Amino acid sequence: MLGKKLVTAQKRGETRALCLGLGMVACSMMMYFFIGITIVPFYTKSVWTTETVCKVLKANIKDKVFCPNNKGSEDEEIFPYPCLQVWVNLTASGQEVMLYQTEDTLERNPKCSYVPDKLENSKEVKARIETIASNFKKYQTFPCYYDPGGTQTNVILSRLYPAKGLLFAFLWPTLMFTGGCLIIVLVKISQYVSVLSAWQ
């Protein structure tokens, strides 16, 4: 009687462990799919892939401009802000080009190097842009990214999804997938050993 209870409990434990492993594998596959349709296209679409050194030539704040109305955005998302334009000397080619914060900055407003998020306090936006301009004037040389193919003559300060960020995004689903597979293998081994012991 006690042996039957132990066998039943063992089978229940194996079933739960097997469901856990299969659930982890399924969740990791969903995460792979989500990363594949969101982050990977942005990474592959970016042409600013080569890192070089940029030297600031001038950083000017011009009159206020309006954030352009992107597709699908509401009218109230349009707001005025000071336009910061940063021109740098590209070490790789020696050209004078305009610097943008990220790839998204160029799409949102190609006239400005920095596009702030919408804030209620315009003074806070102005103070932030002035701080960024003073930092560029203070730190003259810094790493930046350019397009080695030459399709884009401008440069960006940082990539939205760098290679390290992409690897980090794939790290967690990979660990979950590995853990789920390991659990399934251990359950199968345990079942095989149990059947072998009972047969002997």
ABEGO torsion letter per residue (X at the ends): XAAAAAAAAAAAAAAAAAAAAAAAAAAAAAAAAAAAAAAAAAAAABABABBBBBBBABBBBBBBBBBBBBBGBBAAABBBBBBBBBBBBBAAAGBBBBBBABAAAAAABAABABBBBBBABAAAAAAAAAAAAAAAAABABBBBBBBAAGABABBBABBABBAAAAAAAAAAAAAAAAAAAAAAAAAAAAAAAAAAAAAX
